[in-house]
């Protein structure tokens, strides 16, 4: 009787938790959609929550199928309750720290500043959630192994892109060039240009187009600003694919992913290596300290570039400010696509999409010229004007840009 009550209790908790977690994820998506940008740590949690919710659903399915032992169910109850606590903490943090459109301007400003100091708290939540995910999936997988003749089905191909698709994206010829290069087996392409010119936005749109056109293709996103960020991106790949050994805390994540990517039986994949600006990140050996900590002293001899395989079933798209890095990673200047500022027509189209109609053509043209037709600057300017309307207009924004370099930096720095 007690065991039956435990089963009912944990199933009810999981159902409630999945519903609550889904609503929290929706809130994060709404914040990013309405506010254009959210702190990086909150973007990270957006990629972790779906993994947790999937693990919870798998656990419920195993309980419903009767494949989980009573001991496992009892062991999982604290993990489920712990997940509930972490998601509640996250929900409270979102409410307190992230600015909302309904807040006054002064309150939104204070919240925006506070939210920048939340990274450590959110990363701690992420770490705890990962531990619970490992616990949940371990028991679910172990229960399935006990069922004679039962083979754990592979996960459905998905995406680890941590950004929402930009509904206001203005198509650019670089997308066509990416497609042409990446149509070849084991292809590598690189988008190169100044910061703010729109390289990452083009890569995001390409990633979503791949998923739209080929749902059976895995799409992976790896931030390459540092070696640690690169490894974090590979860890997310292990979690999404559930490759063998992914839940082993001592596993060599880089080698696990490289082996998985090279195995053609795992299907097609596309990887975006974003912000690959620093040559040292890819072509200096990994630090010995990090390798020893991971239990792989020999790993120190291999640079990160060696963990980007050229496999017939996959392709890699790099974004970089450095043509040198792009060439070293792609191996060919013909694979490098230069991303330039938008032309006038595209810049005006982007401004209108972000701002809506209403701005005088003369003011709009002057604004995009002042912003050098840079997509990021145009997006920031449109957000600034739209959030402060009707007090702020494009005409007034242009006037303030003309006043001084200080005002220009202030206006372009506001999200």
C-alpha positions as CSV (number, residue, x, y, z in Angstrom):
1,X,0.0,0.0,0.0
2,X,2.8,2.4,0.9
3,X,4.6,1.6,-2.3
4,X,1.4,2.3,-4.3
5,X,1.0,5.7,-2.6
6,X,4.7,6.5,-3.4
7,X,4.1,5.8,-7.0
8,X,1.0,7.9,-7.1
9,X,2.8,10.7,-5.3
10,X,5.9,10.8,-7.6
11,X,3.8,10.6,-10.7
12,X,1.6,13.5,-9.5
13,X,4.7,15.5,-8.6
14,X,6.2,14.9,-12.1
15,X,3.0,16.0,-13.9
16,X,2.8,19.2,-11.9
17,X,6.6,19.8,-12.3
18,X,6.5,19.4,-16.0
19,X,3.6,21.8,-16.3
20,X,5.3,24.3,-14.0
21,X,8.6,24.0,-15.8
22,X,7.0,24.4,-19.2
23,X,5.4,27.6,-18.0
24,X,8.7,28.9,-16.7
25,X,10.3,28.1,-20.0
26,X,7.5,30.0,-21.8
27,X,8.1,33.0,-19.6
28,X,11.8,33.0,-20.5
29,X,11.0,32.8,-24.2
30,X,8.5,35.7,-23.8
31,X,11.1,37.8,-22.0
32,X,13.6,37.3,-24.7
33,X,11.1,37.9,-27.4
34,X,9.8,41.2,-25.9
35,X,13.1,42.6,-24.5
36,X,15.3,41.6,-27.4
37,X,18.0,40.3,-25.1
38,X,18.4,38.6,-21.7
39,X,21.5,37.9,-19.6
40,X,23.6,35.1,-20.8
41,X,23.0,32.8,-17.8
42,X,19.3,32.9,-18.4
43,X,19.9,31.9,-22.0
44,X,21.8,28.9,-20.8
45,X,19.0,27.8,-18.5
46,X,16.7,27.9,-21.5
47,X,18.7,25.1,-23.1
48,X,18.8,23.1,-19.9
49,X,15.1,23.2,-18.9
50,X,14.0,21.2,-22.0
51,X,16.5,18.5,-21.1
52,X,15.2,18.3,-17.6
53,X,11.6,18.2,-18.7
54,X,12.4,15.4,-21.2
55,X,14.1,13.4,-18.4
56,X,11.0,13.9,-16.2
57,X,8.7,12.7,-18.9
58,X,10.9,9.6,-19.5
59,X,10.8,8.9,-15.8
60,X,7.0,9.1,-15.7
61,X,6.9,6.8,-18.8
62,X,9.1,4.2,-17.0
63,X,6.9,4.3,-13.9
64,X,3.7,4.0,-16.0
65,X,5.2,1.0,-17.8
66,X,6.0,-0.6,-14.4
67,X,9.7,-0.9,-15.2
68,X,11.0,1.0,-12.3
69,X,11.6,-0.9,-9.1
70,X,10.1,0.4,-5.8
71,X,13.6,1.2,-4.5
72,X,14.3,3.3,-7.6
73,X,11.0,5.2,-7.2
74,X,11.9,5.9,-3.6
75,X,15.3,7.1,-4.6
76,X,13.9,9.3,-7.3
77,X,11.4,11.1,-5.1
78,X,14.0,13.5,-3.5
79,X,15.4,14.2,-7.0
80,X,11.9,15.2,-8.3
81,X,11.3,17.3,-5.2
82,X,14.7,18.9,-5.6
83,X,13.9,19.8,-9.2
84,X,10.7,21.4,-8.0
85,X,12.7,23.6,-5.6
86,X,15.2,24.7,-8.2
87,X,12.5,25.6,-10.8
88,X,10.6,27.6,-8.1
89,X,13.8,29.5,-7.2
90,X,14.3,30.2,-10.9
91,X,10.8,31.4,-11.3
92,X,11.2,33.7,-8.3
93,X,14.4,35.0,-9.8
94,X,12.8,35.7,-13.1
95,X,10.0,37.7,-11.4
96,X,12.4,39.7,-9.3
97,X,15.4,40.3,-11.6
98,X,14.3,40.3,-15.2
99,X,12.7,43.6,-16.4
100,X,9.1,43.3,-17.7
101,X,7.4,45.6,-20.2
102,X,4.7,46.3,-17.6
103,X,7.4,47.8,-15.2
104,X,8.0,51.5,-15.0
105,X,11.1,52.8,-16.8
106,X,13.0,53.3,-13.5
107,X,12.1,49.9,-12.2
108,X,13.1,48.3,-15.5
109,X,16.4,50.0,-15.3
110,X,17.1,48.8,-11.8
111,X,16.1,45.3,-12.7
112,X,18.3,45.3,-15.8
113,X,21.3,46.2,-13.7
114,X,20.5,43.6,-11.0
115,X,20.0,40.9,-13.6
116,X,23.6,41.2,-14.7
117,X,24.6,40.0,-11.3
118,X,22.5,36.8,-11.4
119,X,24.9,34.8,-13.5
120,X,26.4,32.9,-10.6
121,X,23.0,32.1,-9.0
122,X,21.6,30.8,-12.3
123,X,24.7,28.8,-13.1
124,X,24.4,27.2,-9.7
125,X,20.8,26.2,-10.5
126,X,22.0,24.8,-13.9
127,X,24.6,22.7,-12.1
128,X,22.1,21.3,-9.7
129,X,19.6,20.6,-12.4
130,X,22.2,18.7,-14.4
131,X,22.8,16.5,-11.4
132,X,19.1,15.7,-11.2
133,X,19.0,15.0,-14.9
134,X,21.8,12.4,-14.5
135,X,20.0,10.8,-11.6
136,X,16.6,10.6,-13.5
137,X,18.1,9.2,-16.7
138,X,20.3,6.7,-14.9
139,X,17.4,5.1,-13.1
140,X,15.2,5.2,-16.3
141,X,17.9,3.6,-18.4
142,X,18.7,1.0,-15.7
143,X,15.1,0.0,-15.5
144,X,14.9,-0.5,-19.2
145,X,18.0,-2.7,-19.3
146,X,16.2,-5.0,-16.9
147,X,13.4,-5.6,-19.4
148,X,14.2,-8.6,-21.6
149,X,14.6,-7.7,-25.2
150,X,13.9,-4.0,-24.6
151,X,16.3,-1.6,-26.4
152,X,16.3,2.1,-25.3
153,X,15.2,4.1,-28.4
154,X,17.6,6.8,-29.5
155,X,16.5,10.3,-28.9
156,X,14.9,12.2,-31.8
157,X,17.3,14.6,-33.5
158,X,16.9,18.1,-32.1
159,X,18.7,21.4,-31.8
160,X,20.9,22.9,-29.1
161,X,20.7,26.5,-30.5
162,X,20.2,28.7,-27.4
163,X,18.5,31.5,-29.2
164,X,15.0,32.2,-30.5
165,X,14.5,32.6,-34.2
166,X,14.3,36.3,-35.1
167,X,10.9,36.8,-36.8
168,X,12.2,40.1,-38.1
169,X,15.2,38.6,-39.9
170,X,16.0,40.2,-43.2
171,X,17.4,37.6,-45.6
172,X,20.9,38.1,-46.9
173,X,22.9,36.6,-49.7
174,X,25.3,35.0,-47.2
175,X,22.6,32.4,-46.5
176,X,22.7,31.2,-50.1
177,X,26.5,31.0,-50.0
178,X,26.4,28.9,-46.8
179,X,23.9,26.5,-48.4
180,X,26.1,26.1,-51.5
181,X,29.3,25.4,-49.5
182,X,27.6,23.1,-46.9
183,X,25.9,21.0,-49.5
184,X,29.2,19.1,-49.9
185,X,30.1,16.2,-47.6
186,X,32.3,17.1,-44.6
187,X,31.9,20.8,-45.5
188,X,33.2,23.7,-43.6
189,X,32.2,27.3,-44.1
190,X,32.9,30.5,-42.2
191,X,31.1,33.8,-41.8
192,X,33.7,36.6,-41.2
193,X,33.0,40.2,-40.5
194,X,33.1,43.0,-37.9
195,X,31.3,42.6,-34.6
196,X,27.6,43.6,-34.9
197,X,27.5,43.0,-38.6
198,X,25.0,40.1,-38.2
199,X,27.2,36.9,-38.4
200,X,25.5,35.1,-35.5
201,X,22.0,36.1,-36.7
202,X,22.7,34.7,-40.1
203,X,24.0,31.5,-38.5
204,X,20.9,31.3,-36.2
205,X,18.6,31.6,-39.2
206,X,20.5,29.0,-41.1
207,X,20.3,26.6,-38.2
208,X,16.5,27.0,-38.0
209,X,16.2,26.6,-41.7
210,X,18.1,23.3,-41.5
211,X,15.7,22.0,-38.9
212,X,12.7,23.2,-40.8
213,X,13.8,21.4,-44.0
214,X,15.4,18.4,-42.4
215,X,13.9,17.4,-39.0
216,X,16.1,14.3,-39.0
217,X,19.3,16.4,-38.9
218,X,20.9,17.3,-35.6
219,X,21.8,21.0,-35.2
220,X,24.4,21.8,-32.6
221,X,25.5,25.3,-31.3
222,X,29.0,25.7,-29.7
223,X,30.2,29.0,-28.3
224,X,33.9,29.2,-28.9
225,X,34.9,32.4,-27.1
226,X,37.0,30.3,-24.6
227,X,38.1,26.7,-24.2
228,X,35.7,26.4,-21.3
229,X,32.7,27.7,-23.3
230,X,33.6,25.3,-26.2
231,X,33.7,22.3,-23.8
232,X,30.3,23.5,-22.3
233,X,28.9,23.4,-25.8
234,X,30.1,19.9,-26.3
235,X,28.6,18.8,-23.0
236,X,25.2,20.0,-24.2
237,X,25.7,17.9,-27.3
238,X,26.2,14.8,-25.1
239,X,23.1,15.6,-23.1
240,X,20.9,16.2,-26.2
241,X,22.1,13.0,-28.0
242,X,22.3,10.8,-24.8
243,X,25.4,9.2,-26.4
244,X,26.9,6.4,-24.5
245,X,28.8,7.7,-21.4
246,X,27.1,11.1,-21.5
247,X,26.0,10.8,-17.8
248,X,29.4,9.7,-16.6
249,X,30.9,12.8,-14.7
250,X,34.4,11.5,-15.4
251,X,33.8,11.1,-19.1
252,X,36.1,12.9,-21.6
253,X,33.4,15.0,-23.2
254,X,35.4,16.2,-26.1
255,X,36.4,12.7,-27.2
256,X,32.9,11.4,-26.6
257,X,31.4,14.0,-29.0
258,X,34.1,13.6,-31.6
259,X,33.6,9.9,-31.8
260,X,29.8,10.4,-32.0
261,X,30.1,12.9,-34.7
262,X,32.4,10.6,-36.8
263,X,29.9,7.7,-36.5
264,X,27.7,8.0,-39.6
265,X,25.1,5.7,-38.1
266,X,24.1,8.7,-35.8
267,X,22.7,10.5,-38.8
268,X,23.2,14.0,-40.3
269,X,24.4,16.9,-38.2
270,X,25.2,20.5,-38.6
271,X,27.4,22.4,-36.1
272,X,27.7,26.2,-35.6
273,X,30.9,27.3,-33.9
274,X,30.1,30.8,-32.9
275,X,32.5,33.6,-31.9
276,X,35.6,31.8,-33.0
277,X,37.8,34.9,-32.8
278,X,40.8,33.8,-30.8
279,X,43.4,31.6,-32.5
280,X,44.8,30.5,-29.1
281,X,41.5,28.9,-28.2
282,X,41.7,26.4,-31.0
283,X,45.4,25.9,-31.7
284,X,47.0,25.9,-28.3
285,X,46.9,22.6,-26.4
286,X,44.3,22.4,-23.6
287,X,45.6,23.4,-20.2
288,X,47.2,20.5,-18.4
289,X,45.3,21.5,-15.2
290,X,42.0,21.1,-17.0
291,X,43.0,17.8,-18.5
292,X,44.2,16.3,-15.2
293,X,41.0,17.5,-13.5
294,X,39.0,15.6,-16.1
295,X,41.1,12.5,-15.5
296,X,42.7,12.7,-18.9
297,X,46.3,13.9,-18.6
298,X,47.0,12.9,-22.2
299,X,44.3,15.3,-23.4
300,X,46.6,18.3,-22.8
301,X,48.6,17.5,-26.0
302,X,45.6,18.0,-28.3
303,X,44.3,21.4,-29.4
304,X,40.6,22.0,-29.6
305,X,40.7,22.2,-33.4
306,X,41.4,18.5,-33.4
307,X,37.9,17.9,-31.9
308,X,36.1,19.4,-35.0
309,X,35.9,16.3,-37.2
310,X,35.4,16.3,-41.0
311,X,32.9,13.6,-41.2
312,X,30.8,12.8,-44.4
313,X,27.6,13.0,-42.4
314,X,28.2,16.5,-41.0
315,X,29.1,20.1,-41.7
316,X,30.5,23.0,-39.7
317,X,29.7,26.7,-39.9
318,X,32.1,29.1,-38.1
319,X,31.4,32.7,-37.2
320,X,34.5,34.8,-36.6
321,X,35.9,38.4,-36.7
322,X,39.3,36.9,-37.8
323,X,39.9,35.8,-41.3
324,X,43.0,34.0,-40.1
325,X,41.1,31.9,-37.6
326,X,38.4,31.2,-40.2
327,X,41.0,30.1,-42.7
328,X,42.7,27.8,-40.2
329,X,39.4,26.2,-39.2
330,X,38.0,25.8,-42.8
331,X,41.3,25.2,-44.6
332,X,40.2,27.2,-47.6
333,X,39.7,30.9,-48.4
334,X,36.9,29.8,-50.8
335,X,35.0,28.6,-47.8
336,X,35.1,32.1,-46.2
337,X,32.0,34.3,-46.6
338,X,32.5,37.9,-45.9
339,X,29.6,39.5,-44.1
340,X,29.4,43.2,-44.7
341,X,27.0,45.9,-43.3
342,X,23.6,45.8,-44.9
343,X,22.8,47.9,-48.0
344,X,20.3,50.7,-47.5
345,X,17.3,48.8,-48.6
346,X,17.9,45.9,-46.2
347,X,18.9,48.2,-43.3
348,X,15.6,50.2,-43.8
349,X,13.6,46.9,-44.0
350,X,15.2,45.7,-40.7
351,X,14.4,49.0,-39.0
352,X,10.8,48.9,-40.1
353,X,10.4,45.3,-39.0
354,X,11.9,46.1,-35.6
355,X,10.1,49.4,-35.1
356,X,6.9,49.1,-37.1
357,X,5.7,51.7,-39.6
358,X,5.4,55.3,-38.7
359,X,8.9,56.8,-39.0
360,X,9.5,59.3,-41.7
361,X,11.6,58.0,-44.6
362,X,14.1,60.8,-44.3
363,X,14.6,60.2,-40.6
364,X,14.9,56.4,-41.1
365,X,17.5,56.8,-43.9
366,X,19.5,59.2,-41.7
367,X,19.4,56.8,-38.8
368,X,20.6,53.7,-40.6
369,X,23.4,55.8,-42.2
370,X,24.5,57.1,-38.8
371,X,24.5,53.5,-37.6
372,X,26.6,52.4,-40.6
373,X,23.8,50.0,-41.6
374,X,25.0,47.6,-38.9
375,X,22.2,45.2,-37.9
376,X,23.0,45.0,-34.2
377,X,23.1,48.8,-33.9
378,X,19.8,49.1,-35.8
379,X,18.1,46.5,-33.6
380,X,19.3,48.2,-30.4
381,X,18.2,51.6,-31.7
382,X,14.8,50.3,-32.7
383,X,14.4,48.7,-29.3
384,X,15.4,51.9,-27.5
385,X,12.9,54.0,-29.5
386,X,10.1,51.5,-29.3
387,X,10.3,51.0,-25.5
388,X,10.3,54.7,-24.9
389,X,7.6,55.7,-27.4
390,X,5.8,58.1,-27.7
391,X,8.3,60.2,-25.8
392,X,11.1,59.0,-28.1
393,X,10.9,59.1,-31.9
394,X,13.3,58.2,-34.7
395,X,13.7,61.9,-35.3
396,X,14.6,62.7,-31.7
397,X,16.9,59.7,-31.5
398,X,18.8,61.0,-34.6
399,X,19.1,64.4,-32.9
400,X,20.5,62.9,-29.8
401,X,23.0,60.9,-31.8
402,X,24.3,64.1,-33.3
403,X,24.8,65.8,-30.0
404,X,27.9,64.2,-28.7
405,X,29.9,61.0,-28.7
406,X,28.8,60.4,-25.1
407,X,25.1,60.4,-26.1
408,X,25.9,58.2,-29.0
409,X,27.5,55.6,-26.8
410,X,24.7,55.8,-24.3
411,X,22.0,55.4,-26.9
412,X,23.8,52.5,-28.7
413,X,24.6,50.8,-25.4
414,X,21.0,50.6,-24.2
415,X,19.0,47.5,-24.9
